[in-house]
């Protein structure tokens, strides 16, 4: 599995050919508006609107260590910023959870039965996946980011727009992110996340999407830790439902009642 992920990453990265026909050192207002609308389209085209639930399986790979598997159940009501995450595997960590209500995020420990304040920037287990990556609330691109560059290029077999955004609030997990978005359908194929000093921290690849009645869903995501070479997290999303969820799921009592 590890070698296939690395080969996929190398092939995809090697196929990136920049054809910058619309690059700007300082983006003009027309290009910035086009970039913002494109980012909003990447959110709108996804199926995560209203209530949904899904199972997230993570495969964590680190050099010199055995592969580790994690599994979580996610419930979310996107229009009200409500989210519940419950760990299903491994058995020793079963019942660990997170609860989001607006800007308030708590981590739950079923052994102590106590809550501690958490953050969207916190990682799930020892993976490269942040809570923010799981959260499907529509991003307020205009409020949280400034458009630094708007370019065109090719990624693999796809013509793409390349949008570079810099954070202007504390909400984004990274100071700068670069998104590679298909031209024909506004789906993000790749994301690069940078620190404030300009160092590449993480690369995210989204090679597989599924079309459902409500929109598109990325079913496989590969996250590469650029600070610790050879560390990868592969995320697979299954068991998607878009039915109305009971209000009780988004409460502390729900997490406490699971154990």
N, C-alpha and C positions, 0 to 999 in steps of 0.2 A: 504493500500500500504506500509506504513512504517513497519508494523509488518512483512510483507512478505519479504521485503528487508533485515531486520535484521535477520530473520530466515534463509534466503538464505546465508547470510554472516557467521552466526554461524555454519551452516552445512558445508559450504565449508571450513572454517578455521579449524573446528574440524576434518575434514577428511584428513587434511594434515599430512602425515606420512613421516618423513625423512628417506630415505634409502641411506645415503651418501656413494656411492661406488666410487665416484671420487671427493672427497673434498680436497682442498688444501689451506693451510694458506697463502702460496705464490704460485700463479699459475705459473706453468712452461710454457714455450713458446708454447709448443704443445697444451696444454689445453686452453691457452689464444687465440690461433688462432682458435681453434674449437668453442670457445665461440663467437668470433667476427663473424665468418661465420654464426653461428646460428642466431645471432641478425640481420645480413644482410638478412637472409632468412625470418625472421619475417616481414621485410619491403617489400621484393620482392613479397611475396605471397599475399599481400593486393592489392586491385583493384585500388588503388589511384596512377595511373601513367598517366601523361599528364593532360588533362583537366577533371574536374568533378564538379558537383554541388550536394548539398544535403540540406535537411531541418533537423535541429537539435532541438529537443524538450527537455527541461530540467524541471524536477520536483525537487524543492528544499524543503527539509524537515528539520526543526529546532525545537527542543523541546520547547513547550509552544507557538509556532507560527503557524499560518495557513500555509498550503502548498502553495508554490508559483510556478507558471509556467512561463517559458520563452521560446521563440521560435526565431530561427535565420535561415537565409539562407546563405549558404556558397558556394562560388565559388573559385576554385583554379586551377592554372596552375603550377603543381609541379616542372617541369623541369626548370622553370625560377623563382621560389620562389615568385610567384605572388598569392595574396589571397585577396578576398573581403568578409567581413562578414556584413550582414545587419540584424538588429533586426526587427522581425515581430510582436512580442507580448511581453508584454502587450501594449495596444494602446498608453499609455502615453509615452512609450519609443520607439515607432515605428520610424524607420529611423536612430536610432543610428547605427554607423557602424565602421568598422576597415578596413584599407587598408594596405597591405603589399607589398613592392617592395624590394626584397632582404633583407638586414639588416634594412631597414627603415620601421617602423610601426607607423601608425597614427590612432588615435581615432577621430571620427567625431561626432560632436554635431549638429543635424539639427536645433535646436532652435537658437543657436548663429551663426550657419554656420561656425564654426571654427574647426580647427584641432589641436590636441595636440599630442606630441610624446608619443608613448606607447611602450610596451614590450611584447614579447612572454610569459613572466612570469605573466602578468596581468590576473586576473580572468574575466570571462564573468558574468556581473551582480554580484549578491551575491552568485553565485554558487561555487562549488569546481572545476569547469572546467576552465583550463587556456587556453589562446589563443594557447599556445604550444600544447595542447591536440587536438585542432581542426586542426592545421597545419599538413598536411600529406606529407610534403617534406621529402624525405628519410633521415633518421638520419645518420650522419657521425659518426658511433660508434667508429671507430678506432681513429679519431681525438679528440673526445670529452670525451672519457671514458677510464679508465684502468680497466681491469678485476681483481676483487679482489677474487672471488670464482667461481668455476664451479662444480656443484653438480648434483645428480640425486635424484628423490623422487617421491611421489605420491600426486596428488591433486584431491580429489574426486575420480572419477573412472579412471582418466587419469594418465599414467606414464609421468613424466615431467622432463625437465632439469631446474635447478635453477641457474640463472646467476646473480651474484652480481657485479654491476659496480659502480665505483667511478668517479666523474667528474674530469677532468683535465683541463677544460676550463670554462669560465664563461657562456657558452651558455646553459647547462642543467639547468632546473628549480630547481633541487634538488642535494644535495651533493653526495647522494648515492641512487641507485635504485636497487631493486631486482625483477627479472622477472621470472615467472613460465611459461614455454613454453612446449606445448605438444610435445611428442617424435614422434608420428606418422605423424602429420602435424604441421609445425612450427607456431602455433598460440599462442599468448600470452593469458593466462587465468587469470593471476593475476599479479599485480605490487604493490610493496611497496616502498614508497618514504620517505627518511630520510634526516634530517638536518645534518649540519656539526658536531654537537655534538652527532650524533647517535640516535636522537629521531625520532620515527616514526611519520611522519606528515600526511600521506595520504595512503589509500589503494584503489586500483582500481581493480574491478572485471569485467571481460568480458565474461559473460555466454552464449551469443548468437552471432553466426556468420551466414551470408548468403553467399552462393556461387553464384557468377555472372560470366559471361564469362571472365571478366578481372582479376578475382581473388576472394579473400574473403573480406567481409566487416563486421565489428562488428556492429550489429544492436541494441544492448543494452549494456550499460556500467553503472556500479554503482560505484560512487566515495564516499568514506567514509572519513570524516574529523576526524582524530585521535586526534586532539588537542581539539576539541569541541565535546565531546561524544554525539551521537544521531543525529548529523548533516550528512545528506546524499544528494547527488545529483544523480538523475537517468537520464541518457541521452539515448534518442531513436533517431535513424537515419533513415530517410525515404526519399522518392522522389529522389533517387540517379539516376543521369544521367552521362554518360561519353562522351557526344558529345562535339565537338569543341566549345569553348566559344568565343564570340566576344571580341576583344582586348579592346573595350570601357568599359567592365565591370571592368577592373582593373585600373580605373582612378578615380581621385577625382571628375571629372565632373559627373561620373555615380552616386556616392553617393549624390552629390548635386542635381542632377536631379530627385531624387526619391521623393522629398518633394516640 
